[in-house]
Amino acid sequence: MTEGARVRYAPSPTGDPHVGNIRTALFNWLYAHHTGGQFILRIEDTDQARIAPGALESIMESLEWLGLEWDEGPGVGGPHAPYTQSERHATGIYGDAADRLTAAGDAYYCYCTPEELTEMRQEQQRLKKPPRYDGRCHQLTEYDHRAREGTRRVVRFAMPTDGPPIVVNDIIRGEVYFDPSVLDDFILLKSDGFPTYHLANAVDDHLMEISHVLRADEWLSSTPKHLLLYRALGYEPPHFCHLPLILGPDRARLAKRHGATSVLDYRDTGYLPEVMVNFLALLGWSLDDKTEIISRDELVRHFSLERVGKSPSIFDQDKLSWMSGIYLRQMPEAELAQRLSEAVNAYLKGHPTPVHSEPTAEGLRTLVPLLQERLKTFAPDEVWELCEPFLVETPKYNESQLIQKGMNMQGTHEALTAVAYAIGAATPFDADTLEGVLRPLAEELQLKTRELFGAIRVAVTGRTASPPLFDTLAVLGKERVLARLGHVVTILKE
């Protein structure tokens, strides 16, 4: 185990961070905490055209929601500030690195226009060659460069055209070999003076003393370029670890069609941060072949890069909901009641609905035993769906659902009238007493318990499915149950 690893999460503020991006942040955070190191947040905003308003705030909000606090970075500071690349660009560090490479012959100025580059690639495609920059500006003389003085230009890295394979020692994949002859002369400095990802990362990772780079698998193919760039700059490269992709259930790359992809979407639909941390940690890493529920402290204690797999992980929404349900069933009653109250009030704020009483945490505490096994998230819509029968004055009824299979309207009217009479005398009004009254009543009325109990359930809750019937009646209380039965009996009589 590496002691005191320094790792960084370096997102670009181009939109809300998606689950794959945040999974990378989580693995970096876990590794830093497991090794007693530092987790650095660095914002890569050198592609100014793609910056999205509010994206930086969303990134930081997502990390804060999940409890992934950073040791250095925006809002925290640190010995390597600033931690935003546009601010670092203003100090001239990237331009200085490009000048050093150019002076040493490891990089060169390129004046090719977008039209020339397009024409070049079209010709390569016509000749069935891999599309890549052909190095034409690398051959320019000093006279040629002086002749183009003042022309828009970029700085390209001069890749070797031959030589032995470039070996990437990846912590997960082992040794990966790349043929240098097929690698492009990539851009280091754009025509606007801003660095590309390649240059900015190499410079910043070196200056920030990053020991391990944990990033998405898609960057593995760029790593040989980065190794050559480190070598040309005289830097010691960090250890590289490329994390497996996250795929949808159809094994295609995770996308919006698979559901919510922004971490904040999951927050807003009622998932707990500890559920998301647990779930995301198991997308590519495992403790063993059986453990599914694992706390944050256990993740930190057991996390290792050796247990990160090579194969892509599947984002299973059903598994996430199952895991969420496990966490909710373990939640203390008082906390669950408080969260139910918050969710119900959030729903009512957007859907004003008359309620029997104010949905406070104290008032909803009696519902916890009934709903805790049925909850999957604290999404306001989901919570309201479960709580509505207990909160509204009178449920909405579907007459066709009131009449159970094997019964008719008259029989249902008579049965519910008998139910109201029987439970009106029930004392105490609790689940055991009500069951002791209603089961014999079904036999007396020559009805199956499924028929009678189904009619009572719809009459009292407006639903064909609910928590256990006798518990539901007890929580609603005798007065409200009798009022609802009386209302339905009147409807059936009409």
Helices and strands as residue ranges (DSSP letters): E 6-9, H 19-35, E 38-41, G 48-50, H 55-66, H 85-89, H 93-103, E 107-110, H 114-126, G 136-139, H 142-147, E 154-157, E 166-170, E 174-178, G 180-182, E 187-189, H 197-207, E 212-216, G 217-222, H 223-233, E 239-243, E 246-247, G 256-258, H 263-268, H 273-281, H 296-302, G 305-307, E 313-314, H 317-329, H 333-350, H 361-364, G 365-367, H 368-371, H 380-391, H 399-402, H 409-424, H 431-444, H 449-461, H 469-476, H 478-493
